[in-house]
Amino acid sequence: MNWYCFLKYRKSLGMTAWILQRISGLALLFYLIMHLWVTSNLAGGPQSFDKVMHFLSQPLFKFLEIGLLGTVLYHALNGIRLFLLDLGLSSGNQRFLFWFFMALGLAIFSLGAYPLFPWNGK
């Protein structure tokens, strides 16, 4: 693959957001496949499912859940931003809209991630 094609684009906030949108979509696709694998263990009975759930309760997977929350928030809020831009509602305010949705996402992430941390006492 010729990586030069990626270097010739003008590096801007919009291009970075576009690339991150694609990466977050691929990450969510990977999560969906893993989620289907975990739920398919329900057919193996309670012991099989408990074995998988015990494996997934390790601290590494707790941090991956926090990452999943951030990925979902970024993908969703940037998707809303792109939807508004496609409608032509705020074509002049692309940079403001990006940072507005990222600040909103950070606030939602802060509220949603705290209960997921392993050391929060639960």
Phi, psi and omega in degrees: 000138180270109183282351180298330181298333178279335183277340183282345179286149177290127181282115181215172179296320180296320179292320177297317178297322179295315180295316179295329177296318179291319179295317179294326176296318177294321177297320179291326175295317177299317178297319180299317179296316179295321179296319178296324177296317180295315182288337176291342177287351174297329180290338180278359179100172183297325182293318179296316180294318179297324178296315179293318181294325176296319178297320183281353180271006178292155182302327179302318182287335174295318177291327176293326175295321177295319176296323177298318178300315178297320180294315179297316180296315179299311184297318182290312184289324175291327175296321176295318178300315179294324177298315179296322178292321179295329176284347180079019183283334182211053183293334179275348185246038184299314182295315178299316182297320178299309182291329176298311181290329177290322176294318176298317179296321178295321178294315179294320179299318180299319179288324184275333185277332184304313179294343181276341181295135183294336185262015183277007174098006180244000000 
